[in-house]
Amino acid sequence: MRARKGILLAGGAGTRLHPVTRSVSKQLLPVYDKPMVYYPLSVLMLAGIREILLISTPHDLPLFQKLFGDGAQLGLEIAYAEQPRPEGLAQAFLIGEPFLDGAPACLVLGDNIFYGHDLTRHLREANARARGASIFAYKVSNPRDYGVVEISPEGRPLSIEEKPAKPRSAHAVPGLYFYDAEVVARARRLAPSPRGELEITDLNVSYLRDGLLEVISLSRGTAWLDTGNADALLQAGSFIQAIQARQGLKVACIEEIAREQGWIDDAALRRLADGLGKTEYARYLRALVEG
């Protein structure tokens, strides 16, 4: 199987937060001590994915390019593409077709945060699957706000619905999806929904109908945070602060992950730390080198 490539969909500005935030992408806002976009990027990196396409609006894309460049400082290859208008999550595969070039793909949404002991194992298992698609399931108290997957007692997906009025389960589908090399062709066959979008749920249903969809249930020890509004953003920052303060370890530290993956060495990590000045984040990176 060809190496899987990642797509990070950092959509438009944070219009669900406050009108002022329309001037900056929500994914560039801080979640405690780092930009929100670090969290989904770290998920791709933990899965072992190094070639990444970051899709955003024409207004915001230069800001991400300034932040990450070509990704070489992290041992990554980061490319960029514009999404002029938000026309559904599955549109990312049509925009990303030249980048994917027939490779399997992983799509992660720019405002989703994942954390947990078994997360890396789940990511690598999904990344190792050669055929079909893998989605995740997370139990929530408000399933009507999400795509919902119904799961059999044996762990097989039975149905998927987008924001159902009467959910068949309490398992939401987070914004993280693994697909085989057929994903672009399947996305091309999708018809726009009544709201004029290419729905990711419809893409997942196409795999389900063909018996090619796997669902991975995230345990109670894993946290999934969707930072779609101001309250959720505040809760996410408080959660990250509490975890980091208690453990003395940083969540979604992309520089640390790159070093642990063997993509950069200690000298490169020190250069990254030096570029951050005398900040607490820089001190953390230096401490990794100094032991």
matplotlib code that plots the C-alpha trace (Angstrom):
import matplotlib.pyplot as plt

x = [0.0, 1.2, 1.9, -1.2, -1.4, -3.1, -5.5, -6.1, -9.2, -8.8, -12.1, -13.2, -12.9, -14.5, -17.9, -19.5, -17.4, -17.7, -18.0, -14.6, -13.0, -14.0, -10.7, -8.7, -9.1, -10.5, -7.7, -5.1, -6.7, -4.9, -6.1, -4.2, -0.6, -0.6, -2.6, -5.7, -4.3, -1.4, -3.9, -5.2, -1.8, -0.4, -3.0, -1.8, 1.8, 1.0, -0.6, 2.8, 1.6, 4.3, 2.8, 0.0, -2.2, -3.6, -6.8, -8.2, -9.7, -7.8, -7.7, -6.3, -4.0, -1.0, -1.2, -0.8, 2.0, 3.8, 3.3, 4.4, 6.2, 6.9, 7.1, 10.7, 11.7, 9.4, 10.4, 7.1, 6.1, 3.2, 1.4, -1.5, -4.7, -7.6, -11.2, -12.9, -16.3, -17.3, -19.2, -19.0, -16.2, -16.0, -15.1, -11.6, -10.9, -11.8, -9.6, -6.9, -7.0, -3.7, -2.0, -3.3, -2.3, -4.0, -2.7, -5.0, -6.0, -6.7, -8.9, -8.9, -10.9, -9.0, -11.1, -11.1, -8.9, -8.1, -6.3, -6.0, -3.7, -4.9, -5.2, -1.8, -2.6, -6.0, -4.5, -1.8, -4.3, -6.5, -3.5, -2.4, -5.7, -5.2, -8.8, -12.0, -12.6, -12.2, -14.2, -14.3, -17.2, -17.4, -20.3, -21.9, -24.8, -26.1, -25.9, -28.5, -25.7, -23.4, -23.2, -24.3, -23.2, -25.3, -23.0, -23.9, -23.0, -20.1, -18.8, -19.9, -21.4, -25.1, -26.2, -24.9, -27.1, -26.2, -27.7, -30.8, -33.9, -34.1, -30.7, -30.3, -27.4, -25.4, -22.2, -21.1, -18.6, -15.6, -13.9, -11.2, -11.5, -9.3, -10.0, -8.4, -7.3, -11.0, -12.0, -11.6, -13.7, -16.4, -16.4, -16.9, -20.0, -21.7, -24.7, -24.9, -27.2, -30.3, -28.0, -25.8, -22.8, -20.9, -21.5, -18.9, -21.7, -22.8, -19.2, -19.1, -22.5, -21.1, -18.4, -20.9, -23.2, -20.2, -19.3, -16.0, -16.5, -14.8, -15.8, -13.3, -14.9, -13.0, -13.0, -13.9, -10.2, -10.0, -11.2, -12.6, -13.3, -15.0, -14.2, -17.0, -18.2, -16.9, -17.9, -16.2, -13.1, -12.8, -13.4, -10.7, -8.2, -9.0, -8.7, -5.3, -4.1, -5.2, -3.6, -0.3, -0.1, -0.7, 1.6, 4.3, 3.9, 2.6, -0.4, 0.0, 3.6, 4.3, 8.1, 8.3, 6.3, 8.6, 11.6, 9.9, 9.1, 12.7, 11.9, 14.2, 17.2, 18.1, 19.9, 16.9, 14.7, 17.1, 16.9, 13.1, 13.3, 15.7, 13.2, 10.6, 12.7, 12.3, 8.7, 7.6, 7.0, 10.6, 11.9, 9.9, 11.5, 15.0, 14.4, 13.6, 17.1, 18.9, 17.2]
y = [0.0, 3.5, 5.7, 7.5, 11.2, 13.6, 16.4, 19.0, 21.0, 24.4, 26.0, 29.6, 32.1, 31.6, 33.0, 30.9, 32.6, 36.3, 38.6, 40.1, 36.6, 36.7, 38.5, 35.4, 31.7, 30.0, 27.4, 30.1, 31.0, 29.6, 26.6, 27.3, 27.5, 26.7, 27.4, 25.2, 23.9, 22.2, 19.7, 18.1, 18.3, 16.3, 13.6, 13.1, 13.0, 10.5, 8.3, 8.4, 10.7, 13.1, 14.4, 16.8, 19.1, 22.1, 23.4, 26.8, 30.0, 32.3, 34.9, 32.5, 30.3, 32.8, 32.8, 29.0, 29.2, 31.7, 29.5, 26.2, 26.9, 23.7, 21.7, 20.7, 22.0, 19.3, 16.5, 17.0, 17.9, 20.4, 21.6, 24.1, 24.5, 27.0, 26.3, 29.4, 28.4, 25.8, 23.2, 20.2, 18.3, 15.7, 18.6, 18.3, 15.2, 16.9, 19.9, 17.5, 15.1, 16.3, 16.2, 12.7, 11.4, 8.0, 7.6, 6.7, 9.6, 10.7, 13.7, 15.6, 18.8, 21.8, 22.4, 18.9, 17.9, 14.4, 13.1, 9.7, 6.8, 4.5, 7.2, 6.5, 2.8, 3.5, 5.9, 3.5, 0.6, 2.8, 3.9, 0.3, -0.7, -1.0, -1.3, 0.5, 3.3, 3.8, 6.2, 6.7, 6.7, 8.7, 8.6, 12.1, 13.5, 15.5, 13.2, 15.3, 17.8, 15.4, 12.7, 9.5, 5.9, 3.0, 0.1, -3.6, -5.6, -7.1, -3.6, -3.3, -0.1, -0.5, 3.0, 6.6, 9.7, 13.4, 15.3, 13.0, 14.3, 10.8, 9.4, 5.6, 5.7, 8.2, 7.6, 10.7, 10.5, 12.9, 14.8, 12.2, 9.8, 7.3, 6.3, 4.0, 5.2, 5.0, 8.1, 10.6, 8.6, 8.1, 11.8, 12.6, 10.4, 12.2, 14.4, 17.7, 17.5, 19.8, 22.4, 22.3, 20.5, 17.2, 15.5, 13.4, 11.3, 10.4, 9.4, 7.2, 5.7, 4.7, 2.6, 1.2, 0.0, -1.9, -3.5, -1.5, 0.7, 0.0, 1.9, 2.3, 3.1, 5.6, 4.6, 6.7, 7.3, 9.3, 12.9, 14.4, 18.1, 19.9, 23.6, 24.9, 27.6, 29.9, 27.7, 24.6, 26.7, 27.7, 24.2, 22.9, 25.4, 24.5, 20.8, 21.2, 23.4, 20.8, 17.9, 19.7, 21.1, 17.7, 15.7, 18.2, 17.0, 19.0, 17.9, 18.2, 19.4, 18.9, 19.5, 16.8, 14.4, 15.0, 14.1, 11.0, 9.8, 10.2, 12.9, 15.5, 15.2, 17.1, 19.8, 20.6, 20.6, 23.0, 25.3, 25.2, 26.1, 29.0, 30.4, 30.7, 32.9, 32.7, 31.4, 28.6, 26.5, 27.0, 26.1, 22.8, 22.0, 22.8, 20.5, 17.6, 18.0, 18.5, 15.5]
z = [0.0, -0.8, 2.1, 3.3, 2.9, 5.2, 4.6, 7.3, 6.6, 8.3, 7.3, 7.3, 10.1, 13.5, 12.7, 15.3, 18.0, 17.5, 14.4, 15.2, 14.7, 11.0, 10.5, 11.5, 11.1, 14.1, 13.8, 14.5, 17.8, 20.8, 22.7, 26.0, 24.9, 21.2, 18.1, 17.6, 14.3, 16.2, 17.7, 14.4, 12.9, 15.8, 15.1, 11.6, 12.9, 15.6, 12.8, 11.0, 8.2, 6.9, 3.6, 4.5, 2.5, 4.5, 2.9, 4.0, 2.6, 0.3, 3.1, 5.7, 3.7, 3.8, 7.6, 7.7, 5.2, 7.3, 10.4, 8.9, 5.7, 3.8, 7.1, 6.6, 10.0, 11.4, 9.0, 7.1, 3.6, 3.8, 0.8, 0.6, -1.3, -1.3, -0.6, -2.0, -0.6, 2.0, 0.0, 2.3, 4.0, 1.1, -1.2, 0.4, -1.7, -4.9, -4.0, -2.9, -5.8, -7.4, -4.0, -3.3, -6.7, -6.1, -2.5, 0.4, 2.6, 6.2, 6.7, 10.0, 10.7, 12.0, 15.1, 16.5, 19.5, 20.5, 23.5, 25.2, 26.1, 23.3, 20.7, 18.9, 18.8, 17.2, 14.7, 13.6, 13.3, 11.0, 9.0, 8.4, 6.9, 3.1, 1.9, 2.9, 5.3, 9.1, 11.1, 14.9, 17.4, 20.5, 23.0, 23.6, 25.5, 22.5, 19.4, 17.5, 16.9, 15.0, 12.5, 14.4, 13.8, 15.0, 16.0, 16.4, 19.5, 17.5, 16.8, 13.1, 11.8, 10.9, 9.9, 9.8, 9.9, 9.8, 12.8, 13.1, 14.9, 16.5, 16.9, 16.7, 19.1, 21.3, 19.2, 17.4, 14.5, 15.2, 12.5, 11.7, 8.8, 7.1, 3.5, 0.8, -2.7, -3.9, -1.9, -4.7, -7.1, -4.5, -3.6, -7.3, -7.4, -4.5, -5.1, -3.2, -0.2, 0.2, 1.7, -1.4, 0.1, -0.5, 2.8, 4.6, 5.9, 2.4, 1.6, 4.7, 3.8, 0.3, 2.1, 4.5, 1.7, 0.1, 3.4, 3.5, 6.6, 9.9, 13.1, 16.0, 19.3, 21.4, 25.0, 28.0, 28.5, 25.3, 25.0, 21.9, 21.9, 19.1, 19.5, 17.4, 19.8, 22.5, 25.4, 23.8, 23.1, 26.7, 27.9, 25.6, 26.9, 30.5, 29.8, 28.1, 31.0, 33.6, 31.8, 31.2, 34.7, 36.3, 34.0, 33.2, 29.5, 26.6, 24.6, 20.8, 20.9, 17.2, 17.7, 20.3, 18.2, 15.2, 17.4, 18.8, 15.3, 14.3, 11.7, 13.3, 15.6, 18.8, 16.9, 14.9, 18.0, 19.7, 16.7, 16.9, 20.6, 19.9, 17.4, 20.1, 22.4, 26.2, 26.2, 28.5, 25.4, 24.3, 27.7, 27.4, 24.1, 25.4, 28.4, 26.0, 24.5, 27.8, 29.4]

ax = plt.figure().add_subplot(projection="3d")
ax.plot(x, y, z, "-o")
ax.set_aspect("equal")
plt.show()
